[in-house]
Amino acid sequence: MGRQISRESDDWNDAVTYFELDNEAFLNAIAAIPEDLVEREDLMCTLFVLCNVDETEYEEYLDNKKVCQLGKYTFGSDWDSNMVLIPEDSWEGYAQEQAEEMGSVPKDFPSWIVIDWRATADNLKGDYSRIEIDGVTYLGHNS
């Protein structure tokens, strides 16, 4: 999963839904193979070919599904409401952008006046929750 300035929970939800709709027969066949079956890997390889499913896309689907499960566990029903996630390392810029967009600070604010954006960002964090996805910590808030 590529790093973006922000992501929406719908990015992951939609990816899971579309893969499941497009590959229902494949997923049902995979689910029918016992986990402890010695030949499971060989059978899965055969299913990839027979069902014309790309193994990389399947792995991405599994990753996306894991993110959705973690999101629902962390944020509850808010996860299904197009939640915006901001990488923690972009948080300070996000706080500044939010202050400007809400009109709290004019976009043409004089450059000679200094605002402590780090402290402002830290104050804003209290309204957000953390989630780690692929080693990246995001802060999430229902938009």
N, CA, C and O of each residue as an XYZ file, in Angstrom:
572
protein
N       0.833     -1.174      0.000
C       0.000      0.000      0.000
C       0.873      1.230      0.000
O       1.731      1.389      0.869
N       0.662      2.105     -0.970
C       1.474      3.298     -1.073
C       1.102      4.345     -0.047
O      -0.050      4.427      0.380
N       2.085      5.150      0.351
C       1.875      6.197      1.337
C       1.261      7.413      0.656
O       1.742      7.855     -0.387
N       0.214      7.946      1.238
C      -0.439      9.132      0.723
C      -0.519     10.145      1.849
O      -0.337      9.796      3.016
N      -0.789     11.394      1.510
C      -0.955     12.413      2.540
C      -2.126     12.030      3.439
O      -2.028     12.145      4.661
N      -3.209     11.586      2.862
C      -4.315     11.073      3.659
C      -4.989      9.962      2.876
O      -4.896      9.885      1.651
N      -5.664      9.114      3.615
C      -6.431      8.035      2.986
C      -7.794      8.035      3.640
O      -7.961      8.525      4.757
N      -8.750      7.493      2.950
C     -10.079      7.356      3.513
C     -10.357      5.877      3.716
O      -9.916      5.031      2.938
N     -11.101      5.579      4.782
C     -11.414      4.180      5.061
C     -12.098      3.526      3.871
O     -11.966      2.320      3.660
N     -12.828      4.319      3.094
C     -13.505      3.765      1.918
C     -12.518      3.222      0.886
O     -12.871      2.334      0.111
N     -11.280      3.744      0.862
C     -10.265      3.202     -0.054
C     -10.095      1.705      0.185
O     -10.075      0.912     -0.756
N      -9.973      1.334      1.452
C      -9.781     -0.069      1.797
C     -11.089     -0.852      1.688
O     -11.114     -1.960      1.153
N     -12.170     -0.270      2.199
C     -13.468     -0.952      2.140
C     -13.853     -1.281      0.702
O     -14.290     -2.394      0.409
N     -13.690     -0.308     -0.192
C     -14.054     -0.523     -1.598
C     -13.173     -1.593     -2.242
O     -13.665     -2.431     -2.998
N     -11.884     -1.566     -1.946
C     -10.973     -2.555     -2.527
C     -11.389     -3.976     -2.132
O     -11.365     -4.886     -2.960
N     -11.766     -4.160     -0.877
C     -12.198     -5.481     -0.404
C     -13.507     -5.874     -1.097
O     -13.634     -6.989     -1.605
N     -14.457     -4.974     -1.114
C     -15.764     -5.265     -1.715
C     -15.643     -5.632     -3.188
O     -16.226     -6.619     -3.635
N     -14.886     -4.839     -3.942
C     -14.747     -5.100     -5.381
C     -14.055     -6.429     -5.648
O     -14.457     -7.174     -6.542
N     -13.013     -6.726     -4.873
C     -12.338     -8.007     -5.078
C     -13.297     -9.153     -4.779
O     -13.346    -10.128     -5.529
N     -14.055     -9.050     -3.697
C     -14.994    -10.116     -3.328
C     -16.083    -10.298     -4.385
O     -16.456    -11.428     -4.701
N     -16.589     -9.200     -4.930
C     -17.615     -9.302     -5.967
C     -17.063     -9.922     -7.251
O     -17.720    -10.748     -7.886
N     -15.854     -9.516     -7.620
C     -15.243    -10.003     -8.863
C     -14.735    -11.438     -8.766
O     -14.562    -12.104     -9.786
N     -14.497    -11.917     -7.551
C     -13.828    -13.219     -7.383
C     -14.547    -14.119     -6.391
O     -13.913    -14.849     -5.630
N     -15.859    -14.065     -6.403
C     -16.646    -14.826     -5.429
C     -16.387    -16.333     -5.527
O     -16.190    -16.988     -4.504
N     -16.385    -16.883     -6.726
C     -16.178    -18.330     -6.889
C     -14.792    -18.738     -6.391
O     -14.638    -19.766     -5.733
N     -13.794    -17.931     -6.709
C     -12.428    -18.199     -6.255
C     -12.360    -18.203     -4.721
O     -11.797    -19.122     -4.127
N     -12.928    -17.188     -4.090
C     -12.886    -17.098     -2.626
C     -13.636    -18.251     -1.966
O     -13.198    -18.770     -0.939
N     -14.770    -18.655     -2.554
C     -15.506    -19.801     -2.015
C     -14.683    -21.083     -2.129
O     -14.689    -21.915     -1.222
N     -13.975    -21.236     -3.249
C     -13.142    -22.431     -3.435
C     -11.979    -22.434     -2.452
O     -11.656    -23.476     -1.881
N     -11.349    -21.284     -2.248
C     -10.235    -21.181     -1.291
C     -10.725    -21.513      0.115
O     -10.056    -22.226      0.862
N     -11.898    -20.992      0.468
C     -12.448    -21.227      1.805
C     -12.766    -22.698      2.045
O     -12.773    -23.157      3.187
N     -13.028    -23.428      0.980
C     -13.374    -24.848      1.113
C     -12.155    -25.747      1.313
O     -12.304    -26.907      1.698
N     -10.961    -25.231      1.060
C      -9.744    -26.034      1.230
C      -9.345    -25.998      2.707
O      -9.124    -24.920      3.260
N      -9.252    -27.158      3.345
C      -8.862    -27.187      4.764
C      -7.485    -26.543      4.971
O      -6.566    -26.747      4.179
N      -7.364    -25.766      6.049
C      -6.113    -25.059      6.361
C      -4.941    -26.023      6.548
O      -3.808    -25.695      6.198
N      -5.207    -27.198      7.093
C      -4.120    -28.126      7.405
C      -3.834    -29.129      6.287
O      -3.034    -30.045      6.477
N      -4.463    -28.975      5.146
C      -4.256    -29.888      4.024
C      -2.853    -29.697      3.458
O      -2.454    -28.574      3.148
N      -2.116    -30.771      3.327
C      -0.742    -30.724      2.841
C      -0.683    -30.132      1.438
O       0.232    -29.367      1.133
N      -1.627    -30.466      0.595
C      -1.646    -30.012     -0.797
C      -2.303    -28.646     -0.973
O      -2.541    -28.226     -2.106
N      -2.599    -27.949      0.114
C      -3.322    -26.670      0.040
C      -2.636    -25.687     -0.908
O      -3.303    -25.076     -1.743
N      -1.346    -25.528     -0.797
C      -0.629    -24.564     -1.637
C      -0.735    -24.931     -3.118
O      -0.937    -24.054     -3.958
N      -0.598    -26.235     -3.447
C      -0.734    -26.668     -4.839
C      -2.146    -26.408     -5.363
O      -2.322    -25.969     -6.499
N      -3.143    -26.680     -4.530
C      -4.526    -26.443     -4.939
C      -4.793    -24.947     -5.163
O      -5.500    -24.563     -6.095
N      -4.220    -24.129     -4.304
C      -4.404    -22.689     -4.461
C      -3.762    -22.198     -5.765
O      -4.341    -21.370     -6.469
N      -2.591    -22.698     -6.079
C      -1.927    -22.327     -7.337
C      -2.799    -22.697     -8.532
O      -2.910    -21.934     -9.491
N      -3.412    -23.868     -8.465
C      -4.302    -24.307     -9.538
C      -5.520    -23.390     -9.640
O      -5.945    -23.029    -10.738
N      -6.077    -23.016     -8.486
C      -7.235    -22.117     -8.480
C      -6.895    -20.739     -9.043
O      -7.715    -20.128     -9.729
N      -5.697    -20.253     -8.758
C      -5.286    -18.956     -9.323
C      -5.367    -19.006    -10.849
O      -5.831    -18.059    -11.485
N      -4.917    -20.106    -11.422
C      -4.919    -20.248    -12.876
C      -6.344    -20.455    -13.403
O      -6.777    -19.766    -14.326
N      -7.064    -21.407    -12.808
C      -8.416    -21.717    -13.277
C      -9.380    -20.532    -13.172
O     -10.227    -20.333    -14.043
N      -9.246    -19.754    -12.106
C     -10.163    -18.637    -11.880
C      -9.611    -17.317    -12.418
O     -10.240    -16.267    -12.284
N      -8.443    -17.388    -13.020
C      -7.811    -16.195    -13.600
C      -7.670    -15.065    -12.577
O      -8.032    -13.918    -12.836
N      -7.131    -15.427    -11.400
C      -6.914    -14.456    -10.333
C      -5.408    -14.266    -10.165
O      -4.654    -15.233    -10.062
N      -4.992    -13.018    -10.139
C      -3.586    -12.691     -9.945
C      -3.226    -12.866     -8.469
O      -3.920    -12.350     -7.593
N      -2.145    -13.590     -8.200
C      -1.752    -13.870     -6.823
C      -1.427    -12.581     -6.058
O      -1.728    -12.475     -4.870
N      -0.822    -11.615     -6.725
C      -0.500    -10.340     -6.085
C      -1.767     -9.594     -5.694
O      -1.832     -8.997     -4.619
N      -2.777     -9.625     -6.564
C      -4.053     -8.978     -6.243
C      -4.721     -9.659     -5.046
O      -5.334     -8.999     -4.207
N      -4.595    -10.977     -4.978
C      -5.158    -11.719     -3.844
C      -4.452    -11.327     -2.550
O      -5.099    -11.141     -1.519
N      -3.123    -11.202     -2.602
C      -2.379    -10.792     -1.412
C      -2.757     -9.370     -0.991
O      -2.864     -9.085      0.202
N      -2.958     -8.478     -1.963
C      -3.410     -7.118     -1.655
C      -4.799     -7.149     -1.019
O      -5.080     -6.402     -0.081
N      -5.656     -8.013     -1.534
C      -6.997     -8.178     -0.964
C      -6.899     -8.599      0.507
O      -7.588     -8.048      1.366
N      -6.036     -9.579      0.783
C      -5.879    -10.042      2.168
C      -5.364     -8.909      3.059
O      -5.826     -8.743      4.188
N      -4.406     -8.132      2.548
C      -3.894     -6.984      3.307
C      -4.999     -5.959      3.555
O      -5.152     -5.464      4.672
N      -5.764     -5.643      2.519
C      -6.857     -4.680      2.657
C      -7.911     -5.167      3.645
O      -8.447     -4.389      4.435
N      -8.195     -6.450      3.591
C      -9.184     -7.026      4.502
C      -8.697     -6.922      5.954
O      -9.475     -6.625      6.861
N      -7.409     -7.169      6.155
C      -6.821     -7.055      7.497
C      -6.917     -5.609      7.998
O      -7.232     -5.377      9.165
N      -6.648     -4.647      7.124
C      -6.753     -3.232      7.493
C      -8.197     -2.898      7.879
O      -8.428     -2.201      8.867
N      -9.160     -3.388      7.110
C     -10.572     -3.132      7.417
C     -10.966     -3.717      8.768
O     -11.689     -3.082      9.536
N     -10.497     -4.916      9.057
C     -10.804     -5.535     10.343
C     -10.191     -4.723     11.482
O     -10.837     -4.499     12.506
N      -8.950     -4.285     11.305
C      -8.281     -3.474     12.312
C      -8.986     -2.124     12.463
O      -9.167     -1.633     13.578
N      -9.382     -1.526     11.331
C     -10.097     -0.253     11.379
C     -11.414     -0.357     12.122
O     -11.749      0.508     12.931
N     -12.160     -1.415     11.846
C     -13.444     -1.607     12.531
C     -13.232     -1.865     14.019
O     -14.019     -1.410     14.849
N     -12.167     -2.595     14.357
C     -11.852     -2.849     15.765
C     -11.457     -1.545     16.465
O     -11.875     -1.296     17.595
N     -10.652     -0.715     15.795
C     -10.144      0.518     16.398
C     -11.196      1.618     16.452
O     -11.326      2.297     17.471
N     -11.953      1.803     15.363
C     -12.859      2.941     15.254
C     -14.336      2.577     15.318
O     -15.185      3.469     15.326
N     -14.661      1.294     15.365
C     -16.059      0.881     15.416
C     -16.797      1.257     14.145
O     -16.250      1.170     13.045
N     -18.042      1.675     14.306
C     -18.873      1.974     13.140
C     -18.391      3.202     12.374
O     -18.764      3.383     11.215
N     -17.566      4.055     13.000
C     -17.027      5.220     12.290
C     -16.188      4.789     11.088
O     -16.075      5.531     10.112
N     -15.599      3.590     11.155
C     -14.758      3.118     10.050
C     -15.551      3.051      8.743
O     -15.001      3.298      7.670
N     -16.824      2.722      8.833
C     -17.651      2.591      7.638
C     -18.195      3.934      7.149
O     -18.967      3.972      6.192
N     -17.806      5.022      7.787
C     -18.345      6.346      7.456
C     -17.303      7.239      6.785
O     -17.208      8.430      7.081
N     -16.529      6.652      5.884
C     -15.558      7.422      5.109
C     -14.573      8.185      6.000
O     -14.367      9.386      5.825
N     -13.974      7.479      6.949
C     -13.021      8.073      7.872
C     -11.748      8.496      7.144
O     -11.232      7.757      6.305
N     -11.248      9.680      7.465
C     -10.007     10.179      6.884
C      -8.857      9.809      7.809
O      -8.930     10.022      9.019
N      -7.786      9.249      7.230
C      -6.595      8.870      7.991
C      -5.411      9.708      7.519
O      -5.155      9.813      6.319
N      -4.696     10.300      8.464
C      -3.553     11.157      8.149
C      -2.304     10.527      8.751
O      -2.290     10.216      9.942
N      -1.245     10.328      7.948
C       0.000      9.791      8.507
C       0.506     10.713      9.615
O       0.491     11.936      9.472
N       0.947     10.126     10.701
C       1.385     10.918     11.845
C       2.527     11.863     11.478
O       2.622     12.963     12.022
N       3.394     11.435     10.556
C       4.520     12.298     10.192
C       4.096     13.487      9.318
O       4.918     14.353      9.019
N       2.830     13.536      8.909
C       2.289     14.676      8.160
C       1.331     15.502      9.024
O       0.670     16.422      8.541
N       1.274     15.156     10.297
C       0.262     15.712     11.183
C       0.364     17.228     11.348
O      -0.655     17.919     11.327
N       1.562     17.743     11.510
C       1.726     19.178     11.737
C       1.188     19.986     10.547
O       0.478     20.974     10.735
N       1.526     19.564      9.336
C       1.023     20.237      8.136
C      -0.484     20.116      8.020
O      -1.162     21.046      7.584
N      -1.005     18.951      8.419
C      -2.452     18.750      8.390
C      -3.146     19.721      9.348
O      -4.177     20.302      9.008
N      -2.582     19.894     10.539
C      -3.178     20.807     11.522
C      -3.217     22.236     10.975
O      -4.210     22.944     11.142
N      -2.144     22.648     10.332
C      -2.098     23.991      9.745
C      -3.149     24.134      8.646
O      -3.870     25.130      8.578
N      -3.219     23.120      7.793
C      -4.198     23.137      6.701
C      -5.622     23.213      7.235
O      -6.449     23.958      6.710
N      -5.908     22.436      8.287
C      -7.248     22.449      8.880
C      -7.574     23.819      9.465
O      -8.681     24.324      9.283
N      -6.616     24.422     10.167
C      -6.844     25.738     10.772
C      -7.142     26.775      9.695
O      -7.996     27.642      9.877
N      -6.432     26.681      8.573
C      -6.650     27.625      7.480
C      -7.997     27.380      6.795
O      -8.725     28.324      6.491
N      -8.325     26.095      6.552
C      -9.585     25.769      5.879
C     -10.807     26.142      6.712
O     -11.835     26.543      6.166
N     -10.694     26.009      8.044
C     -11.822     26.337      8.921
C     -11.924     27.839      9.165
O     -12.882     28.314      9.777
N     -10.927     28.585      8.680
C     -10.951     30.025      8.866
C     -10.399     30.488     10.199
O     -10.452     31.679     10.504
N      -9.867     29.567     11.005
C      -9.275     29.949     12.286
C      -8.035     30.805     12.072
O      -7.732     31.683     12.879
N      -7.324     30.547     10.986
C      -6.146     31.319     10.606
C      -6.294     31.635      9.120
O      -6.424     30.717      8.310
N      -6.276     32.897      8.751
C      -6.400     33.238      7.332
C      -5.244     32.666      6.517
O      -4.112     32.600      6.995
N      -5.531     32.257      5.299
C      -4.483     31.694      4.437
C      -3.411     32.715      4.110
O      -2.265     32.347      3.849
N      -3.762     33.987      4.121
C      -2.778     35.035      3.834
C      -2.234     35.657      5.123
O      -1.867     36.831      5.149
N      -2.187     34.862      6.176
C      -1.679     35.300      7.474
C      -0.247     35.807      7.297
O       0.559     35.139      6.651
N       0.087     36.979      7.860
C       1.426     37.535      7.660
C       2.533     36.584      8.114
O       2.446     35.994      9.192
N       3.567     36.436      7.296
C       4.660     35.498      7.601
C       5.509     35.942      8.788
O       6.239     35.134      9.362
N       5.421     37.212      9.157
C       6.216     37.691     10.274
C       5.601     37.322     11.629
O       6.250     37.463     12.665
N       4.360     36.853     11.618
C       3.729     36.347     12.845
C       3.942     34.838     12.874
O       3.617     34.140     11.914
N       4.481     34.346     13.964
C       4.841     32.931     14.070
C       3.800     32.186     14.895
O       3.423     32.611     15.987
N       3.348     31.067     14.347
C       2.425     30.178     15.059
C       3.176     28.890     15.352
O       3.857     28.348     14.480
N       3.054     28.406     16.565
C       3.691     27.141     16.931
C       2.800     26.001     16.443
O       1.933     25.520     17.172
N       3.027     25.577     15.198
C       2.178     24.558     14.593
C       2.348     23.202     15.264
O       1.405     22.411     15.294
N       3.524     22.917     15.800
C       3.728     21.642     16.504
C       2.816     21.567     17.725
O       2.147     20.556     17.941
N       2.786     22.627     18.519
C       1.919     22.646     19.706
C       0.452     22.598     19.296
O      -0.355     21.913     19.924
N       0.114     23.331     18.237
C      -1.261     23.312     17.736
C      -1.653     21.910     17.300
O      -2.747     21.438     17.609
N      -0.754     21.247     16.577
C      -1.015     19.874     16.124
C      -1.177     18.938     17.311
O      -2.059     18.080     17.306
N      -0.334     19.091     18.331
C      -0.445     18.247     19.524
C      -1.786     18.465     20.223
O      -2.385     17.515     20.727
N      -2.258     19.708     20.255
C      -3.562     19.993     20.863
C      -4.697     19.330     20.086
O      -5.677     18.880     20.678
N      -4.567     19.272     18.780
C      -5.593     18.684     17.926
C      -5.632     17.159     18.039
O      -6.679     16.552     17.816
N      -4.513     16.538     18.380
C      -4.421     15.075     18.443
C      -5.427     14.444     19.398
O      -5.830     13.297     19.205
N      -5.832     15.183     20.422
C      -6.746     14.624     21.409
C      -8.075     14.170     20.831
O      -8.750     13.319     21.411
N      -8.452     14.734     19.692
C      -9.722     14.382     19.054
C      -9.586     13.237     18.050
O     -10.564     12.858     17.406
N      -8.398     12.695     17.915
C      -8.125     11.667     16.912
C      -7.625     10.396     17.578
O      -7.102     10.428     18.693
N      -7.791      9.272     16.881
C      -7.305      7.980     17.365
C      -6.199      7.491     16.446
O      -6.126      7.883     15.281
N      -5.335      6.629     16.980
C      -4.209      6.094     16.208
C      -4.518      4.698     15.686
O      -5.218      3.905     16.317
N      -3.962      4.432     14.498
C      -4.019      3.090     13.929
C      -2.724      2.884     13.144
O      -2.269      3.783     12.437
N      -2.138      1.703     13.273
C      -0.916      1.411     12.524
C      -1.241      0.465     11.376
O      -1.835     -0.596     11.567
N      -0.834      0.879     10.174
C      -1.084      0.094      8.968
C       0.233     -0.027      8.223
O       0.816      0.981      7.823
N       0.700     -1.233      8.037
C       1.957     -1.483      7.322
C       3.114     -0.667      7.885
O       3.933     -0.142      7.131
N       3.182     -0.560      9.207
C       4.287      0.143      9.835
C       4.149      1.655      9.848
O       5.044      2.348     10.333
N       3.048      2.184      9.325
C       2.806      3.625      9.311
C       1.701      3.921     10.316
O       0.641      3.294     10.291
N       1.956      4.876     11.198
C       0.933      5.274     12.158
C       0.097      6.399     11.552
O       0.619      7.424     11.114
N      -1.203      6.176     11.542
C      -2.147      7.159     11.026
C      -2.980      7.666     12.198
O      -3.163      6.967     13.194
N      -3.473      8.868     12.066
C      -4.443      9.429     12.999
C      -5.761      9.524     12.253
O      -5.814     10.005     11.121
N      -6.810      9.066     12.889
C      -8.101      9.011     12.200
C      -9.183      9.752     12.954
O      -9.229      9.768     14.184
N     -10.044     10.359     12.178
C     -11.185     11.094     12.698
C     -12.292     11.000     11.675
O     -12.046     11.176     10.482
N     -13.483     10.732     12.108
C     -14.596     10.627     11.183
C     -14.862     11.984     10.551
O     -15.036     12.984     11.248
N     -14.892     12.005      9.193
C     -15.079     13.292      8.509
C     -16.543     13.626      8.332
O     -16.875     14.673      7.776
